[in-house]
Amino acid sequence: MQPEAPASKPDKDFPYWLVVLIAIALGLAAIIAANDLYTQVFGAVSKGVRITIFVTLVGFVLATGLGLLIALMALSNSIVMRQIARFYVEVIRGVPMLVLLFYIAFVGAPALAWLIDTITKPLQDAGLASEFRTRDISLMWRAILALMIGYSAFIAEVFRAGILSVDTGQVEAAEALGLSPWQRFRLVVFPQAIRTILPPLGNDFVAMVKDSSLVSVLGVADLTQMGKVYASGSFRFFETYSIVAYIYLLLTIGLSLALRQLEKRLRRDQIKT
């Protein structure tokens, strides 16, 4: 008599949580579609999704560029550059994002407007340019500037750690081959560092989607602001903020899943190489 084969154990990595989340999301979508009140709330609130996505994308692209520049300064041979980069990172990381948002919007923007106006003064006197005022910088761009500065400090540390993770022997070999510093960075260092950089960089991107809700304090018509306006006018706070939370979850969880798949693909490519 043959012994019975042991029952197969369930796969521990199977995303049961994702199945539950998808079921909940579909159930909520059905409720929104079937209920006139929720449909109305969703239509009013979802108008801010475009601004939320725009602020996040533009802010993150600018923050990534500035963060890479700060990281390169921190890794340079110049002690002055390294000290400036460290000063920038420590100061910006020590200021809460909301405080930084207010500071950039109501202190930094007027200073920038004054600087631009001073530089263009000769053109104004010649009649080639008009006076530049603080109100010429919209609140949305002030918010984007604040997100850029705030996240650039964290992204700079991500880039710095990723670049330092590359084996120094390969850098020395590239130098021995006669490659210039820019060629060594572009052809040897960065292609290897990006595998280490992408996962935390993706986490910062998801975090910025959530922190973009802070721009509502400036009156920018993002998702949170549209929900705030609708709730204050209709007194439907439960329905409104439930829809706002639902949309944010769709955005952040969708991005997290996409980034996780990208991370797995990079890991597979790394194993193959």
C-alpha positions, 0 to 999 in steps of 0.5 A, a space after each residue: 500500500 503506497 503511502 499518501 503524498 503529503 498535502 501541498 502547502 500553500 504558497 506563502 508568497 501568494 498575494 492574498 492581501 492583494 486579492 482582498 484589496 482588489 475585491 474591496 476596490 471592485 466592491 467600492 467601485 460598484 457602490 460608487 456607480 450604483 449610488 447617486 450620492 457617491 457618483 456625484 461626490 466622485 465626479 466633484 472630487 476626481 477633478 483634482 486628480 489631474 492637478 495631483 498627478 501633475 504636481 507629483 510628476 513635475 515635482 519628482 522629476 525636478 527633485 530627482 535632477 536636483 538630488 542627483 546634483 547634490 549627490 555628485 557634489 557630496 561625492 566630489 573631490 572638493 571639500 567645499 562641494 562636499 560641505 555644501 551638499 552635507 549642509 543642504 541635506 541636513 538642513 532640508 531634511 530637518 524641516 517638516 514638509 509643511 513648514 517648508 511649503 509655507 516658507 517657500 510659498 510666502 518667503 522664498 517666492 517673494 525673494 525669487 520674484 525680487 531677484 528676477 525683477 532685479 536681474 531684468 531691471 535693465 530690460 524693463 528700463 528699455 521697455 523689453 520686459 515688464 515688472 515681475 511681481 510675486 503674484 506672477 508665481 502661481 501657488 501651484 508652482 510654489 508648491 512644486 518648488 517646495 516639494 522639489 526642494 524637500 524631496 531632493 535632500 532625501 533623493 540625494 542620499 539615495 543616489 549617494 548610497 547607490 553610487 557608493 555601492 558600486 565596487 571601486 575595483 571596477 571604477 579603477 579598471 575604467 580609469 586604467 582604460 583611460 575613461 574620463 570621469 564623465 565616461 566612468 560615471 555614465 558607462 560604469 557607475 550609473 548603470 550598476 548603481 541604478 539597480 540599487 537606486 530604483 527601489 528607494 527612489 520608487 518609494 520616494 515617488 509613492 511618498 510624494 503622491 501622498 505628500 502632494 496633498 499638502 499643497 491643498 493648504 495653499 488652495 491648490 485645486 488638487 484631490 484633497 482641496 477638491 474634497 475639502 471644498 465639496 465637504 464644506 459645502 455639502 456637509 457630506 464629510 464621510 462620503 467625501 473623504 471616503 472617496 478621497 482616501 479611495 482614490 489615493 489608495 488606487 494611486 499609491 497601491 497601483 504605483 507600489 505594485 508597478 514598482 515591485 514588478 520593476 524591482 523583481 525584473 531588475 533582480 532577475 536581470 542582475 542574476 542573469 548577468 
